[in-house]
Amino acid sequence: MPVTLQDLQQIATRADLADLRNEIKTMLLQFQEQLGNLPTSPQPVQKPFYSPKEFGAMLGVSRPVINRWCQDGTIKALQKGGRGCSWLIPHTELERLQREADDIAPKL
């Protein structure tokens, strides 16, 4: 199939490509500069409630242990859906356990 003048006019020239490349470089540098102004580590997300799996991961304790602590009242939690259903542990319990650990640590 022969190439027409109209086809050739749609093809970018080397100068067009060089200009485009420079624009892209400028945009990338601006983006990198903006990224450099962001905090390096993401802030942890504070949720109002945690699942036993999430709560256990934060404390370094297994999910079954957290479930047992919920059942025996060591951790104050809500059972969503009633007996036999999953637990919801409020963020305040995490804060309480951290305070208690801080109180015990100086005594050791």
N, C-alpha and C positions, 0 to 999 in steps of 0.2 A: 504494500500500500504506500503510495508516494506521500511525502511530507509537504504540506501546503504552507504558504506564507502565514496563514492564520495559526497553524500549529507552531511555527517558529516563534511567533509573537507571544505565545503563552509560555514559552520556555524561559526560565530566569537566566540572566547573564551572570558571568563570574562576579561582576561588580555587585549585582543584586544579592548574590549569595554571600559575598564578603560583608556587605552591609547588614544582612540578616544575622550572620554569625556574630558580628560586633554587638548588635542589639541584644542577642541572646546572652552573650558574655556579660554585658552591662546588667541585664536583668538578674542573672545568676549571682553576680557580685552583690547586688542590692539585697537579694534574698538571703545570701549567706550572712550579710551584715545584720539583717533583721533577726536571723536565727541566733547569732552571737549574743544578742541582747536578751534572749530568753533565759530563764533559770536552767541550770544544767541538770538538776534532778527534779523529777515531777513530785509535786506535793501529794502525800497520801490522801485518798478520798475518805472523808468521814461520812459514814452512812448512819442513819438512825438505828438500824437493826442489822445484825449479821446472822448468817446461817452457822450451824455448828462447825461446818467445814472451814468457813472463813475465820471464825473466832479461834478455832484450834490452830490454824496456820499462823495467826498473829501471836499466839502464846507458845507455839511449838509443842502442842498437845494434840493427840489424835481425836478424830471426830467422835468415836465411841466414848472416850473419856468425857468430852464436853457434853454429850448426851446424858451420861450418867450424872454429871454435876448438875445439869438442868433438872433431872428427875429428882435428885435428892435435896435440891434447894441450895446447893453450894453457889450456883449462879442463878440469879433471878431472871427468868425467861418466860416468854409467852409461847404456848403451844398453839400454832395456827391450825385451825380446823378441828381442834379438840384432841382428846386422848388418842395416842398412837400416830399422831401427825408430827410434822417437822416443827422444830423449835425456832423461835425468833429471839435473839439475844440483843438487848439494847446496848447502845454505845456506852451508856453510863456504867454498865457492868465492867467494860474494859477499863474505863477510868478508875473505877473502884479497886479492881485487882491491881492496877499499876500503883495506886496510892498505898495499898496494903503491902505490896512488895517493897516499895520505897521505905515504909515504916520498919519493916523487918530487916532489910539489908544492913542498916547501920549497927544493929544489935549483934550481927554475926561476927 
